[in-house]
Amino acid sequence: MLGLILLSSIIRCIIVQCNRSAYRDLQYSRQVYHELQIEHDQLLLEYGTLSNCQRIEKIATETLDMLFANTQQITFIKP
């Protein structure tokens, strides 16, 4: 009888330790998820900024010295 009580106590301790470990892993996963959510939101904001048409036009004209084509410079190719 004493052996069963001792075995039961040891098994309980092992289960409690497993639960604590699982909870710690869950908390870590939640923290990582939260940090990734913040990074995702920041990247979406940055993407919106970088893909702004006015910004692209400004870089094209100022940095790359590109110009808008007038109607005589445009050639249409028929399929």
C-alpha positions, -999 to +999 in steps of 0.1 A: +000+000+000+028+024+009+044+016-024+013+027-043+011+059-024+047+067-031+043+058-068+012+080-070+030+109-054+059+106-078+036+104-108+017+135-095+050+154-092+059+145-128+025+156-141+027+189-122+062+195-137+049+187-172+020+211-168+044+239-156+067+233-185+037+233-210+024+266-194+058+282-197+060+271-233+025+286-239+035+319-223+067+320-245+046+313-276+021+340-268+050+365-263+065+356-296+031+358-313+026+393-298+060+404-310+054+390-345+020+408-346+037+441-338+064+435-365+037+425-390+018+458-384+049+478-388+058+461-420+023+467-434+027+504-425+061+505-442+047+487-472+019+513-475+045+541-473+069+526-498+042+518-524+027+553-523+024+564-560+036+599-553+067+586-536+075+563-566+069+592-590+092+614-570+120+589-569+116+582-606+119+619-616+144+631-590+167+601-585+165+583-617+159+613-640+129+597-656+104+618-675+068+614-685+065+604-722+045+627-744+021+613-770+047+614-798+071+592-778+045+565-772+043+536-796+014+511-796+021+476-806-008+456-820-009+419-811 
